[in-house]
Amino acid sequence: MKTLRYIVPLVVGFVFFTPALAIEAPSVAAGAVKAGSVASEIPKLGKISPNGPYRLWIAINNVLPEYALSKGGRELKSRVEGLSAFEFEGKTPGDVLAQAKEYRATLDRLRVKFKLATVKTYKDPLGRAVTPGVVFVNAGHIMDATAHAFHATSKEPDTVILGGFYDVPVVTGKSPSHVFGLVELATRRLRLIAGS
């Protein structure tokens, strides 16, 4: 009799709890990401601060004087190195991406002349607000395309070592305004190179 006191509540609980599990299971499954859906194709960018894009734009700005030297000699390199970054305030990741688009357009015009592919663009498939992660991925594409353009247009491509351009010290405390300043500088530098 004592055993029944313990077993009956368990059986009654199981009878009521099992249908609740059956109802819950499809709703959890419905929230799962299906292979091939847009959500499954969104890369996990993780927590990226403006420090990451800032480092890539330092690297891009390091390539440009050498690109200028290759294209127009020491005088052009000196003019490119003579340009410096301006200070900006209140910029957002969206502002940085818009400025990067201007740089990309100039770079694409140079790349087309040498029959190189246009620079890849990463857009959030869900159309969410621009984050430092989206800026970072696009800066990576732009860095690779800039280094590739420099290598492809070099008079002696076999002597060009690109790895050093990617070796940039770690930075902290940067904001989208700092990144914007480097993108804007790179845009002016590249336009100077393109116009020479």
Secondary structure, DSSP 8 states (H G I E B T S, - for coil): -HHHHHHHHHHHHHHHHHHHHHHHHHHHHHHS--TTSTGGGS-------THHHHHHHHHHHHHHHHHHHHHHHHHHHHHHHH-------S--HHHHHHHHHHHHHHHHHHHHHTT---------TT-----HHHHHHHHHHHHHHHHHHHHHH-SSGGG---GGGG------S--HHHHHHHHHHHHHHHHHHHT-
